[in-house]
Amino acid sequence: MEDRIAILKKASVIALVGNAVLALAKLAAGLVGGSLAVLGDGIDSSTDVVISVMTLVTARIVGKPGDKEHPYGHARAETIATTVLSFIVFFAGAQLFFGAVSGIIAGEMPELPSRLSIYVTVLSIAGKIALAYSQEYYGKKSGSAMLVANAKNMKGDVVTSASVLAGLTCTFLLRLPLLDRIAAILVSLWILKNALGIFREANEELMDGSAGSGPYASVFQAVASVNGAINPHRTRIRRLGAELMVDLDIEVDPEMSVAAAHDVALSVERAIKRNLPEVYDVIVHVEPAGNLEAGERYGLKPGDQGDEA
């Protein structure tokens, strides 16, 4: 856990410094150069600065061990932060969209942006590519959904800046300042799309949605390797940040002693943790073989896993 927290902090500092430099450059270029698209791109990068600060704060929270109030630990703080991140990105995109559209509706005739806007945008594209891949690298290394989401957001920023550059180029070549506002609208729509994607992924975890078929396959393989463990069912997996919680029922010989059945359950737990190192805890409920309970809630059996991909 300590290594993971160190990675989160390192990635956050890199993103914070890099985004702060790029945001200031684009805001200045947008204001001085008279480009609404570049200004909007700068606002988007400013939200990345806020995100980096949020990641630093979250890294301190998720590193805390479980306590009486939070027996499952504090890993969900990362998921909550990711949800907040999606709202920040959405707000920035909506502001840019309405600003550009209202300018067109009002019939405002902006001046031609300066070439400074183009130079700063090229610099922004190079910087964002480097930052995006650094966040993705550290996100995969630490298993952080928040860093991976931030990397996805930054890759969107690369496309955003590329769109701004294309719009600026056409604006200069055709001498049509209106194209800058149109580029700003396209940028805002891309930002809104990214925000909705980040929210959807975070919401799935908050709602204890499917972890995909891979972890389930590993659980059933682990149970199959334990002598005496029969018919794993009502298996449910939920994600807590970078960790997994596994809950399942198994059946054992009804003539088996309680102590022997307990040993089988412990063996199942150890086997699952070997197959899935990211598992936080395993809850195994033991039943006699052939037990049928009509009122059992939904949970996967080995034959169901293919439907959950």
C-alpha positions, 0 to 999 in steps of 0.5 A, spaced: 500 500 500 505 504 501 508 503 494 502 505 491 501 511 495 508 513 493 506 512 486 499 516 486 503 522 489 509 522 484 504 522 479 500 527 482 506 532 482 508 531 475 501 532 473 500 538 477 506 542 475 506 540 468 498 542 467 500 548 471 505 550 466 500 549 460 494 552 463 498 558 464 501 559 457 494 557 454 490 562 458 495 568 457 495 566 449 488 566 449 487 572 452 493 576 449 492 572 442 484 573 442 483 566 441 476 563 444 478 556 443 485 557 446 482 560 452 477 554 452 483 549 452 486 553 457 480 553 462 480 545 461 487 545 463 486 549 469 481 543 471 487 538 470 490 542 475 485 542 480 484 534 479 492 533 480 491 537 487 485 532 488 489 526 487 494 528 492 489 529 497 485 522 495 492 519 496 493 521 503 486 518 504 486 511 501 492 510 505 489 510 511 487 503 514 480 500 516 477 503 522 470 502 526 467 507 521 470 504 515 471 497 516 473 496 509 478 501 509 478 508 505 479 506 498 472 508 495 475 515 496 478 514 490 472 513 486 468 519 489 474 523 487 473 520 480 466 522 480 467 529 482 473 529 477 467 528 472 463 534 474 469 538 474 470 536 467 463 537 465 462 544 468 468 546 464 466 543 457 459 546 458 462 553 460 466 553 453 460 551 449 455 556 452 460 561 451 462 560 444 454 559 442 452 565 445 457 569 441 455 566 435 448 567 436 449 575 438 453 576 432 459 578 435 465 579 430 471 577 433 478 579 431 483 574 427 487 571 433 495 572 433 500 567 431 502 566 439 496 562 439 498 557 434 505 556 438 502 555 444 497 550 442 503 546 439 507 546 445 501 544 449 500 538 444 507 536 446 506 537 453 499 533 454 502 527 450 508 526 455 503 527 461 498 523 458 502 517 458 506 518 464 499 518 468 497 512 464 503 508 466 503 510 473 495 508 473 496 501 471 502 500 475 498 502 481 492 500 479 489 507 480 482 508 476 483 515 478 490 516 474 487 512 468 481 516 468 486 522 468 490 519 463 484 518 458 482 526 460 489 528 458 488 524 451 482 527 450 486 534 451 491 532 446 485 531 441 482 538 444 488 542 442 489 538 436 482 541 434 484 548 436 490 548 432 486 545 426 481 551 427 487 556 428 490 554 422 484 554 418 482 561 421 489 564 418 489 561 412 481 563 410 481 569 414 475 567 418 475 569 425 468 565 426 472 559 425 475 560 432 468 560 435 466 553 431 473 550 433 471 552 441 464 549 440 467 542 437 472 542 443 467 543 448 463 537 445 469 533 446 470 535 453 463 533 455 463 526 452 470 525 456 466 527 462 460 523 461 465 517 460 469 518 466 462 519 470 459 512 467 466 508 469 466 511 476 458 510 477 459 503 476 464 502 481 459 506 486 454 501 484 458 495 485 457 493 478 460 488 474 468 487 475 468 483 468 469 476 467 476 475 468 476 476 476 470 471 476 474 466 472 480 466 477 475 465 483 472 459 480 479 456 478 481 457 485 475 453 488 476 448 483 483 447 485 481 445 492 479 438 494 472 438 498 470 445 495 464 443 491 459 448 486 461 455 488 455 459 487 452 466 489 459 469 487 459 476 487 465 481 486 466 488 487 471 493 487 474 498 492 479 502 489 484 498 486 482 492 490 477 487 490 472 484 495 469 477 494 463 473 496 461 466 495 458 460 497 461 453 496 458 446 498 462 441 502 460 433 504 454 434 509 458 429 513 464 433 514 465 436 521 465 443 522 472 444 523 474 440 516 469 444 513 472 451 516 479 448 513 476 447 506 473 454 506 480 457 509 483 453 503 478 456 498 480 463 501 488 462 500 487 459 493 483 466 491 488 470 494 493 467 490 490 467 483 488 474 485 493 478 489 489 485 488 483 481 493 482 485 499 478 480 503 474 473 501 467 471 505 466 464 504 459 461 506 459 453 507 453 449 505 452 442 505 452 439 498 445 439 494 443 444 498 437 448 495 435 455 497 429 458 493 430 465 496 437 466 494 439 472 491 443 473 484 450 471 484 454 468 479 456 460 478 461 458 473 457 457 467 455 464 468 461 468 467 461 468 460 455 473 460 459 478 464 464 480 460 
